[in-house]
Amino acid sequence: MALNQDTLNIESQPFPYDTEHYDRRFLDCWRRQAVVFLEKCGADVDLLFYNSLASTDRIFEDHILNHKPKYAFLTPSIDNEGLSLTGWQQSLKTYETFELAGDDLSEHLEKIPFAIVMGSVFYLPHCPEYQMEHLNHSIVLSGQCAHSVWEVIDDDPSSILRTYRYDQSYIERYFNNNGARLIRYFKPIEIDTTESGRDIAIQKCATYLSSMEDSYKLLTEIEWIANNPYESVSIRAKKIHEAFSIYSGSRSLFSRFAERVLGDQVAASHLNDIAAEAMVIKYAMAKAEITHRINVGSIVSRCEKLAVHERRTLSLLRKNLGCS
């Protein structure tokens, strides 16, 4: 008999993790879940973010010019190259049905306390899109707490991770009716101890920043974006809202890398300030989507200051890494 899904949330508090940094601004659903659980497994996840300082030009091109949704922003963070720095690796496996994944999942979860399962939000009652929209999504399975009952960790409507319990029939529909039918497994690997992952991450960061090009179009073209006569105010506001969410999340994650890996407290502070200012613009656009009015003068002024701050911070980072 199916579990009563009216009592889904079995945690009185959100699932415990660093909600300040590991949010959904920059990381999509499965990457955020992976970071949270890898950290719980002891991985030095800060090393993953050596290349998280995304070019604002790419954000501008993807989300302003090409109208891509926020979740479609491709970040290189948490690929196997980055994971290897932490002593972990990811493997992907597809199955015709969730039932056929049972043996692999059971064997994996005996060793590693999580697996990330892709599927469709249409079939999960805790998702806002339940029975309304098919969207590719990911959930974490951490084990079975009773016969045919799975413990699931996923976003609540506010994008905060919580723990749920689902009868297997829900997971089967979620998985089987999605095109990917994919499960992401993570496992520890042997690493070369002659050079630490931290040292390699710093080298990779220096290489990344030395070749990074950014003309800051997202900031310098904001007046044109906000006044675009070919789009409604609500569309303009939504695009700016999503673009600045990615921008803020990128700077927040890289500030953590700068502080904890590079040991550059000054640059980390600057990046945190940039992330906070970007959030001010993001929240202003959330309001503009409702009021249908964008205070163009205010965001232009803020973006002019952000562009100056960005250039100075990147210059400082490059100088301190010896790659200016």
Buried (B, 14 or more C-beta within 10 A) or exposed (E): EEBEBEEBEEEEEBBEBEEEBBBBBBBBBBBBBBBBBBBBBEBBBBBBBBBBBBBBBBBBBBBBEEEBEBEEBEBEBBEEEBBBBBBBBBEEBEBEEBEEBEEBBEEBBEEBBBBBBBBBBBBBEBBEBEEEEBBBBBBBBBEBEEEEBBBBBBBBEEEBBBBBBBBBBBBBBBBBEBEBBBBBBBEBEEBEEEEBBBEBBBBBBBBBBEEBEBEBBBBBBBBEBBEBEEBEBBEBBBBBBBBBBBBBBBBBBBBBBBBBBBEBEEBBBBBBBBBEBBBBBBEBBBEBBEEEEBBBEEBBEBBBEBBEBBEEBBEBBBEBBEBE
